[in-house]
């Protein structure tokens, strides 16, 4: 299992939830090498410019993270409706991960998280 590091944006996103909901989500959010090798279901993989970004589904939320130097660095924690709404409006005939990988708006959100200070 990896050490999980939240940046200031993802920490604020998860802190906005109720305490019990936070605990439930964090209890589910466990990442192993096996999970990353077998994406599908709760875990997904998106790529841009040769860099891998992962998605973890927990309840109604999505954790978007990368693995770097033995740590899971969480860039964003977003409600699934955020991207379901995007997919509905754009009418893309793709799965969630494929559609997000091609979205400039999605990568802007991720880059904001990537550039945020880690806590």
C-alpha positions as CSV (number, residue, x, y, z in Angstrom):
1,X,0.0,0.0,0.0
2,X,1.1,3.6,-0.7
3,X,1.2,6.6,1.5
4,X,-1.6,8.9,0.5
5,X,-0.9,12.7,0.2
6,X,-3.6,15.3,-0.4
7,X,-2.8,18.7,-1.8
8,X,-4.5,21.8,-0.5
9,X,-7.3,21.7,-3.2
10,X,-8.1,18.0,-2.7
11,X,-7.9,18.4,1.1
12,X,-10.4,21.3,0.9
13,X,-12.7,19.3,-1.4
14,X,-12.8,16.3,1.1
15,X,-13.0,18.6,4.1
16,X,-16.2,20.2,2.7
17,X,-17.9,16.8,3.3
18,X,-19.4,15.7,6.5
19,X,-17.1,13.9,9.0
20,X,-18.8,10.5,8.6
21,X,-18.8,10.7,4.8
22,X,-15.1,11.7,4.9
23,X,-14.3,8.7,7.1
24,X,-16.3,6.3,4.9
25,X,-14.6,7.5,1.7
26,X,-11.1,7.4,3.2
27,X,-11.7,3.9,4.6
28,X,-12.5,2.8,1.0
29,X,-9.6,4.6,-0.6
30,X,-6.8,2.1,-0.5
31,X,-4.3,1.8,-3.4
32,X,-2.0,-1.1,-4.1
33,X,0.3,-2.0,-7.1
34,X,-2.2,-4.7,-8.0
35,X,-5.0,-2.1,-8.2
36,X,-3.0,0.1,-10.6
37,X,-2.1,-2.9,-12.8
38,X,-5.8,-4.0,-13.1
39,X,-7.7,-0.9,-13.8
40,X,-11.4,-1.2,-14.3
41,X,-14.3,-1.0,-11.9
42,X,-13.3,1.2,-9.0
43,X,-10.0,2.1,-10.6
44,X,-9.5,3.8,-14.0
45,X,-6.4,5.1,-15.8
46,X,-6.1,8.2,-17.9
47,X,-3.0,9.2,-19.8
48,X,-1.7,12.5,-21.2
49,X,1.7,13.1,-22.7
50,X,3.0,9.8,-21.4
51,X,2.0,10.5,-17.8
52,X,-0.5,8.2,-16.0
53,X,-3.4,9.6,-13.9
54,X,-5.6,7.3,-12.0
55,X,-9.3,7.5,-10.9
56,X,-10.8,5.8,-7.9
57,X,-14.6,5.6,-7.5
58,X,-16.0,5.6,-4.0
59,X,-19.7,6.1,-3.5
60,X,-20.7,9.3,-5.4
61,X,-17.1,10.6,-5.5
62,X,-14.0,10.3,-7.7
63,X,-10.5,10.6,-6.5
64,X,-8.0,11.7,-9.2
65,X,-4.4,10.9,-8.4
66,X,-1.0,10.0,-9.6
67,X,1.7,7.8,-8.1
68,X,5.0,9.5,-7.6
69,X,8.0,8.6,-5.5
70,X,6.1,5.8,-3.7
71,X,3.2,8.1,-2.8
72,X,-0.4,8.5,-4.0
73,X,-0.8,12.2,-4.7
74,X,-4.5,13.1,-4.7
75,X,-5.1,16.1,-7.1
76,X,-8.9,16.3,-6.9
77,X,-11.8,14.7,-5.1
78,X,-15.0,15.4,-7.1
79,X,-18.6,14.4,-7.0
80,X,-19.5,12.1,-10.0
81,X,-22.2,14.6,-11.1
82,X,-19.5,17.0,-12.0
83,X,-18.4,14.9,-15.0
84,X,-21.7,13.1,-15.6
85,X,-23.2,16.5,-16.4
86,X,-20.2,17.2,-18.7
87,X,-20.6,13.9,-20.5
88,X,-24.4,14.5,-21.0
89,X,-23.9,18.0,-22.4
90,X,-21.1,16.9,-24.8
91,X,-23.0,13.7,-25.8
92,X,-19.7,11.8,-26.1
93,X,-20.2,8.1,-27.0
94,X,-17.2,7.1,-24.7
95,X,-16.7,5.7,-21.3
96,X,-16.1,8.2,-18.4
97,X,-12.3,7.7,-18.4
98,X,-11.9,8.0,-22.2
99,X,-14.0,11.1,-22.3
100,X,-12.2,12.8,-19.5
101,X,-8.8,12.0,-21.0
102,X,-9.7,14.1,-24.0
103,X,-11.2,17.0,-22.0
104,X,-9.2,20.2,-21.7
105,X,-11.4,21.3,-18.8
106,X,-10.7,18.1,-16.9
107,X,-6.9,18.5,-17.3
108,X,-7.2,22.1,-16.2
109,X,-8.8,20.9,-13.0
110,X,-6.1,18.2,-12.6
111,X,-3.2,20.7,-13.3
112,X,-4.6,23.1,-10.7
113,X,-4.4,20.2,-8.2
114,X,-1.0,19.1,-9.4
115,X,0.4,22.6,-8.9
116,X,-1.3,23.0,-5.5
117,X,0.8,22.8,-2.3
118,X,0.8,19.4,-0.7
119,X,-0.4,19.0,2.9
